[in-house]
Amino acid sequence: MEWSEWSPFYRDIIERLEIDSNGDYEATAILSRLLIDTDPEPLITSLEKRINGKKVVVFGSGPSLEEHIDTVQKDPSFSEAVFIAADGATTALRENGLRCDFIVTDLDGNLDDILSSMNDGAISIVHSHGDNISAINKYVPKMERVLGSTQVEPLPNVFLWGGFTDGDRACFLASHYRPRSIVLAGMDFGEIVGRWSKPGNTENFPATHRKLIKMDIAQSLLRYLWSAKGIAYTELKRERNVQRDKSRLPKKD
């Protein structure tokens, strides 16, 4: 995504969440330095070849995640799909024996599981922002097969695909490489946060006010993506009674 297209969204985000953009620029510069010896082109080529024309499933970390993993495993129409895990969803996929092709992460999920999935062949897209500089410095040097992403003006080796939270950013990433369709799994946008969102949680938990703002931003960005980019998308259905506010879901135009 061009910075000129994304910058109005970014300005709105930093105003709503009172984010210091200087931290985002600093994190982007640090990530760029850490990836200076990594040639991104083979990984970009892999993204395009594996996503173009395919059904892509983006797994978020909402309360419905386990149910949707079960749905995907039982439905043969997903056998050739591309699976993208948004950060903490990586752990759920591993624990349920589902492969992970790509991981979109700002490094606040279970890093052991993210690194293990990368060892199994997954490509990680590591996002830089002002709150994860220490994690970038700690974990990126341990990673191979990694691309950098940013939410400010990109650098030659740190890319701007668009999106804000890991889940909607994964959708923006996939859309750039012209998939046949995007399927949302475990992306609830309700007032309950899935236990997979942060390491160490054993139960789902209520969203904070700040988390609700982030989810509202994510929904707005997805509405823009579906409409402006003409992306075909579906949301996996829910059967189990897991609390959420359906009015918060992105609507098709």
Secondary structure by P-SEA (a helix, b strand, c coil): ccccccaaaaaaaaaaacccaaaaaaaaaaaaaaaccccaaaaaaaaaaaccccbbbbbccccaaaaaaaaaaaccccccbbbbbcccaaaaaaaaccccccccccccccaaaaaaaaaabbbbbcccccccaaaaacccccccbbbbbbcccccccccccccccaaaaaaaaaaaacccbbbbccccccccccccccccccbbbbbcaaaaaaaaaaaaaaaaaaaccbbbbbbbbbccccccccccccccc
